[in-house]
Amino acid sequence: MIELIGVEKRYRNETVTFTDKRLEKGLWLLLGRNGAGKTTLLRIIAGLLPYAGTCTVRGSVMLAEEKVALPPLMRLGDYLKTLERLSGTTGRKRHLLSLFGLTGKEMVLMKDLSLGMRRKVQLTAALMEERAIYLLDEPMNGLDHASRAALVAYLENLDALIVLTTHHETQFTGVKKRLWRL
Amino acid sequence: MTAALRMHFFRVFTIRSFLFLGALVVLNVLLLIHFTQLNDTYVNRVVNGASYARQYFKEGFWLMKITFLLWLMFLTNQLFSDKALDIPLLMRVSAWKVLMSKVLFMIVSVFSLYFFLQGVMLLIFSLTPFADAYLINRTVMFYFLLFISYYAVIMIFLIRTFAHSYALMVLFFTFFVSEILLPYEITDKGLTGGTHLLNLIFLNIGLYADGRFLMTGHVGVHLVITAIFLWLCLLRDEKAPF
């Protein structure tokens, strides 16, 4: 569960105010124009940014940002294994690797992967662990049509609260979702 | 912790880092060879051995200080400037642990470089005609370790506060000012009030008139300053890692 009451983020020249909201389990599409504060809001919920107001988060959170940043000289398999060791859990890695067509690419260096492939690695890293809340910032960027469809189907069946930012609401046609406009 | 260190290792060591580190090491070796007064005659190098040895260590330690500051700047920039690389870590372990693992990684990598360069320095010294085991300064190691830790923590503080790698240049510049103000051979009389004050904040290691390499400033004060800056960084990161 996520509850926002009077949350605002103050910058030097402006203040972004977010409307009060309570989110329960399910898929939420966070929509808004450029600069509306979607990424900022996800960072606030993830506990990465200071803010004013009350943001209550019940359950463990996982954030995948829009920017894909991976260590260039690390192998794909090694990267995911190291992350698993960090949290001490073994999750749904194999399933996600196969879902995104990454099976057999464990020995490839990150620097040799295309943007779309690196996005898939980032999403695998975020979704492979069981969390109550997933915050995905523009996860469709860089993905091909088939991968987008596979990701949407996967998220639809995930038993968690998912907040996903997007500018393309139509990609979720026919999917049970709720909209949250900023 | 080892998994976090592994992530930091792959974050720092890219092809560019290997080239930079390689260039630093090669430059150090070439300059250390130059500091042995190779262009002078063998007889002169034996006759003036004591002063040449002192000169060699003075210039060698100066070179090491510059090398460490450059390497620390590079490490701090690599480890702290791209926050997007921190997110997978911050979503799995606390911000406190992420910061401490970065500090540990910095200290381990700089200390490793220190022991390597110190070894090279002593090896080159042992090949000179004025090599004398009694001239090797053993206590300077402790001061170097404090020097590295002190600047590492201040650099982390600067980059976390100003969120820009150019902030590190300020420290490099101020270190140079304190270096310029340092007399050739330090005597207590030779240090002015201004130099004392500058060295109290910007730690330096210098050659004293009696031939010892000592830290200017005060060990206790610098340990306290290091601890305060580290605590401030931890406090900031616990509140908001971004």
Contacts between the chains, C-beta under 8 A, distances in Angstrom:
chain1	res1	chain2	res2	distance
A	43	B	242	6.1
A	46	B	90	7.9
A	46	B	91	7.2
A	47	B	240	7.8
A	48	B	87	7.8
A	48	B	90	6.7
A	48	B	240	6.4
A	48	B	241	5.5
A	48	B	242	4.4
A	49	B	240	5.5
A	49	B	242	5.2
A	50	B	239	6.1
A	50	B	240	4.2
A	61	B	91	7.0
A	62	B	91	5.2
A	63	B	87	6.0
A	63	B	91	5.7
A	64	B	87	7.7
A	65	B	84	5.8
A	65	B	87	5.6
A	67	B	84	4.4
A	68	B	84	7.8
A	69	B	82	5.9
A	69	B	84	3.6
A	69	B	85	4.5
A	69	B	87	7.8
A	70	B	85	7.7
A	71	B	7	6.9
A	71	B	10	3.7
A	71	B	11	5.0
A	71	B	14	8.0
A	71	B	85	7.1
A	72	B	10	8.0
A	72	B	14	5.4
A	72	B	15	7.9
A	73	B	10	5.8
A	73	B	13	6.5
A	73	B	14	6.0
A	73	B	15	7.3
A	74	B	10	4.1
A	79	B	10	7.9
A	82	B	3	5.0
A	82	B	6	5.3
A	82	B	7	5.9
A	83	B	3	7.8
A	83	B	7	8.0
A	83	B	88	5.7
A	83	B	92	6.7
A	85	B	2	7.9
A	85	B	3	4.1
A	86	B	3	4.5
A	86	B	4	6.4
A	86	B	7	7.6
A	86	B	88	8.0
A	86	B	89	6.8
A	86	B	92	4.4
A	86	B	93	6.0
A	87	B	92	4.2
A	87	B	93	7.6
A	125	B	88	5.7
A	126	B	88	7.7
A	126	B	91	7.6
A	129	B	92	7.9
